[in-house]
Amino acid sequence: MKNVERLTSVKSELLDILMGIEVTEHSQRQRSAAQRSLRARRGIERHRESLKLSRDIAWLAEDEETPEGELH
């Protein structure tokens, strides 16, 4: 009977270790996904900022080309 109890104990420990590893891997995948999401969001923000800056610069350039005293 002792062998059965020992085997059950070892199985239980192995299962606990495996579950701990899976939890750790899941947490790492979640962190990686969050980092990718943040990088993507920042990339989109940079792109939008660049487009706005381009529009603003184009608008200023148009103002400079308009002869003085002339209104839009």
N, C-alpha and C positions, 0 to 999 in steps of 0.2 A: 504494500500500500504506500510505503514511503516513496518508492520510485514514481508512482502515479502522481503523488502530491508534488514531488520535485519537478516532474515533467510539466504539470499544470502551471506551476509557479514560473518555470522558465518560459513557457508559451506566453503567459501573461506579461512577463517582462519584455519579451520580444515584441509583442503587440503594442505595448506602451511606447517602446522605442520607435517602432514604425509609425505610430500615430504622431509622435512628436516630430519626426522627420517630415511627415506630410504637412503638418501644421506650419512648420518652418518654411518649407518650399512654397506653400500657398501664400504665406506672408510676403516672401520675396517676390513672387509673381505679382502680387497686388502692388507692392512698392514700385516695381519696374513699370507696371501699367500706369500708375499715377505719374511717374516721372516722364514717360512718353507722352501722356496727355498734357502735362504742363509744358513740355517742349513744343508740342504741336500748337497749343493755345498761344504761346509766346510767339511762335513763327507767324501765326495768323495775325496777331496784334502788330508785329513788325511790318508785315505786308500792308496792312491797312494804314499804318502810320506813314509808310513810304508813299502809298497812293495819295493820301491826304496832302503830304508835303509836296508831291509833284503837282497836284492841282493848285495848291496855294502858290507855288513858285510860278506856275503857268499864268495864274491870275495876276500876280505882281508883274510879270513880264509884259502882259497885255496892257496893264496900266502905264508902264513906261513907254510903250509904243504909241499910246494915244497922245496926239498933240496937246500941248498945254492949253487950257481954257476950254477944251471940248469935253462935254459930259457924255457919259455912257447912256 
